[in-house]
Amino acid sequence: MALVTNLGFPRIGARREWKFALEAYWRGDSNADELAATARALRLRHWQLQRDAGADVVPCNDFSAYDHVLDAAWLVDAIPARYRALADRDATAGYFALARGLQRDGIDLPALEMTKWFDTNYHYLVPELEAGQTFRLRGDKPVAAFLDARAAGFAARPVLLGPVSFLLLAKSVDGSDRLAHVDALAAVYAELLAQLAAAGADWVQIDEPCLVLDLDAAARDAYRRAYARFDGMQRPKLMLATYFGALADNLDLAQSLPVDGLHVDLVRAPQQLGDVLDTLPVSRVLSLGLVDGRNVWRGDLDAALTAARRAEQRVGSARLQLAASCSLLHVPIDAALETAMSPHIAAWLAFAAQKVQELRIVADALAGDPSAEAALIQARTARARRALSPLVKRADVAAALDAADSLPPRRATPHAQRRIVQQRLLQLPAFPTTTIGSFPQTAEIRDARARHRAGKLSDADYDAFLAAQTETCVRLQEDLGLDVLVHGEFERNDMVEYFGEQLAGFAFSRHGWVQSYGSRCVKPPIIYGDVQRPAPMTVRWSHYAQSLTERPMKGMLTGPVTVLQWSFVRDDQPRATTCRQIALALREEVNDLQAAGIRVIQIDEPALREGLPLRRRDWQHYLDWAVDCFRLTTSGVADTTQIHTHMCYSEFNDIMPAIAAMDADVISIETSRSRMELLDAFVRFAYPNDIGPGVYDIHSPRIPDTAEMLALLHKAVAVLPRERLWINPDCGLKTRGWPETRRALEAMVAAARVLREAA
């Protein structure tokens, strides 16, 4: 009988228990032993949940205190020299210093660079490598996780990030070849595999998601060299896990590696099954990724069963495993908790627990279990009802999309001319200062929002509270000397959820949390139907904030691509169509902000790069419609309205023409963790519009001083025209506290003044 397995499970807990445990530890309200106890309790609970849902084998070592790539770097001792003394003295403090930075007791360590995990909204810490890099095993986390699972009575399979993907996801800090380390790193992995074998592990899942990317000859050779090191040794069987796309031209490479099993993603790439079956070596186990590990809709179990039967006919049930397409890290834990959602929409959903249940249904049906038929009928009925539901399609939205073809596709006046009229109106100084949008969301603000939602705080009292918070924020920015202000976004719970709550076609969960990075969790909206804006969403608070000051006030919007990427998107129409619907809704909002007297409007698109397909051949189609949607949002404004956009934690080199084609008057980008390295792409491309490189990392509690910010700005001034430089943080300040925010912004404004005086 085919086994039901799973590549990974969400870490945070159904009610974000891990988030709260981490933050308590960071505040000093708990100790390392208490943190470890919470982690173990969550692991045990999640293993039990998966087994109850029907998993025959559960993953272990998929749990991470912060990030699984950081865990891999720590495991092989790829720790930069600046952290090593602390890591050797206090492992927990050293680990979190790599993740968040540390500034206390004479220690001043910035965090590692952070970027997006493939084309998801999960962020990973980027390992640093250099010439002469050495590796050794540090600790025994994978072995300990396996022993813990076995002692608790679970059949478990340890999960490792593969050595070649680790190297390809890392960065070289000195320009040396990352792949030159493959032999040394593979030797350490071989030692770890031997330890897992000695501990009794039968199988190890070794993730190599980079096998679905475009690989050059050097990367292909690295795969051969690394896995040759594992051939013939005493080790567990290896399940080579690939996901997020098709193996395509890397299929022969994957099939040639000396492993015992291969996992393939049949959700993103169902067309690859035939080629995989035709090339699968005799006796190799095949793991089929049959349900979507990245979205929340109930799966097409009939299609999954058809694929499973096709594979079973070729390889037999003993060589077949059924799994989700990828780790379930990217979806919430349990849809059964969503009792407050519309039952019509809730019936269409499957979170992590339900996805394991779906795999159990397929496995039982494949084995001929008659009881599976009722479950298949139920799944078939739910999908049919969703397809026919009047909640999904709207004729007026379809008509608006057709009419949008006659709208101007972009702003008519070139940026160079717009810049002149905008400066005449705004009268900004050299090196204008601003922030990215949000200000600290304190416990007081969260409590007021929760009481208002629960009916314990009246609309009038909540509005008065928000007005007071907004005015305090505006006065603080004036006192600090910022040039372009923001209203602080105190009325907003999340930069995507806030808009989704006011747009038709969106649904919201109570417990649909997923991890973005570390303790940062988001609750993505669920786009189930056509999108439309019933009423203005942001005009009221932007207009109120502008009435408090003579300085320019930015209207703050989340762009159409980011709303799309950071939601669970309907899978019954092309993503481009859904994005265009969102763009039309936001276009109305932009025009209303302008009519209300808002002269600067920021439309954030941090997810533009994230949405880029993994294979280069697919890039242009995506970039064309993504850029078109941004320009549709902005093309109705006057030349005097200054359009900003913001992007963060992405590599920009390959998409600079698309970024320029967006034609924002000002772009702000995250650059502090990379020490302005990300600015190089804009310099090489000769980006023509204004740019604000971030001068401090808001995702770390560490506060840089003016001198440190000036050092970064001098790098920018050396390569970009002064008249086109803005000064800003890396990102919004929502997650920070007021004291650190004030100190950091004081240092930032002081840096701007130094530059102005030197000009």
LINGI-V246272 format. One line per field, one symbol per residue. ss: DSSP state (a for helix, b for strand, c for the rest). phi: phi as a letter, one per 40 degrees, with the letter a starting at -180 (. if undefined). burial: b if it has 9 or more other C-alpha atoms within 8 Angstrom, else e. A space follows every 50 residues. Layout:
BEGIN
ss: ???
phi: ???
burial: ???
END
This chain:
BEGIN
ss: ccbbccccccccccccaaaaaaaaaaaccccaaaaaaaaaaaaaaaaaaa aaaccccbbbcccccccaaaaaaaacccccaaaaaaaaacaaaaaaaaaa cbbbccbbbccccbbbccccccbbbccbbcccccccccccaaaaaaaaaa accccbbbbbbcaaaaaaacbbcccccaaaaaaaaaaaaaaaaaaaaaac ccbbbbbcaaaaccccaaaaaaaaaaaaccccccccbbbbbccccccaaa aaaaaaccccbbbbbccccaaaaaaaaaacccccbbbbbbbcccccbccc aaaaaaaaaaaaaaacaaabbbbbcccaaaccccaaacccccaaaaccbc caaaaaaaaaaaaaaacccccaaaaaaaaaaaaaaaaaccccccaaaaaa aaaaccccccccccaaaaaaaaaaaaccccccbbcccbccccaaaaaaaa aaacccccaaaaaaaaaaaaaaaaaaaaaacccbbccbccccccccaaaa ccbbbbbccccccbbbbccbbbcccbbbbbbbbcccccaaaaaaaaaccc ccbbbbbbcaaaaaaccbccccccaaaaaaaaaaaaaaaaaaaaaccccb bbbbcccccccccccaaaaaaaaaaaaaaaaaaacccccccbbbbbbccc ccaaaaaaaaaacccbbbbcccccccccaaaaaaaccccbbbbbcccccc cccccaaaaaaaaaaaaaaccaaabcbbcccccccccaaaaaaaaaaaaa aaaaaaaac
phi: .cccbacibdccgcbgdcdccccccccgcabcccccccdcccdccccccc ccchccbbcbgccbcaacccdcccccgcbddccccccccaccccdccdcb gaaafgcbbccccbaccfbbccbbcccbbadgdbbacbgbdccccccccc ccgbcbbcbbcccccdccccbccbgcccccccccccccccccccccccch ccbbcbcbccccccbccccccccccccccccgccaccbccbbagiccfcc ccccccccbbabbbcbccacccddccccbccdgccbbbcbbccbbbcdcc ccccccccccccccbgccbbbbaccadcdcbccacccccccdcccdccba cdcccccccccccccccgccccccccccccccccccccccccbbcccccc cccccccccaccccddccdcccccccfcccfcbabcicbdcccccccccc ccccgcbcdccccccccccccdccccccccgccbcbchgccbcacbddcd cbbcgbbbccbccbccafccbbbccbcbacbaccadbbcdccccccccac ccbccbbcccccdcccbccdbbaddcccccccccccdccdccccccgccb bbbcbccdcdccdcbdccccdccccccdcccccbcccccccccbbbbafa cbdcbddcccccgccbbbbcacccfgcccdcccccgdcbcabccbacccb ccbcccccccccccccccbbcdcbcbbaccacbdccccdccccccdcccc ccccccccc
burial: ebbbbbbbbbbbbbebbbbbbbbbbeeeebeeeebeebbeebbbebbebb bebbbbbbbbbbbbebbbbbbbbbbbbbbeeebbebbeeebebbbbbbbb bbbeeeebbbbbebbbbebebbbbbbbbbbeeeebebeeeebbebbbebb eeebbbbbbbbbbbbbbbebbbeeeeebbebbbbbbbbbbebbbbbbeee bebbbbbbbbbbbebeeebbebbbbbbbbbeeeebbbbbbbbbbbbbeeb bebbbebebbbbbbbbbbbeebbeebbeeeeeebbbbbbbbbbebbbbbb beebbebbbebbeebbeebbbbbbbbbbbbbbbbbeebeebeeebbebbb bbbbbbbbbbbbbbbbeebeebbebbeebbebbeebeeeeebebeebeee beeeeeeeeebeeebeebbebbbeeeeeeebbbbbbbbbbbeeebbebbe bbeeeebeeeebeeebeebbbebbeebbebebbbbbbbbbeeeebbbbbb bbbbbbbbbebbbbbbbbbebbbbbbbbbbbbbeebebbeebbebbeebe ebbbbbbbbbbbbbbbbbbbeeeebeebbbbbbbbbbbbbbbbbeeebbb bbbbbbbbbbbbbbbeebbeebbbbbbbbbbbbbbbbebbbbbbbbbbbb ebeeebebbbebbbbbbbbbbbbeebebbebbbeeebebbbbbbbbbbeb bbbbebeebbebbebbbeebeeebbbbbbbbbbebbbeebbebbbbbbbb bbeebbeee
END
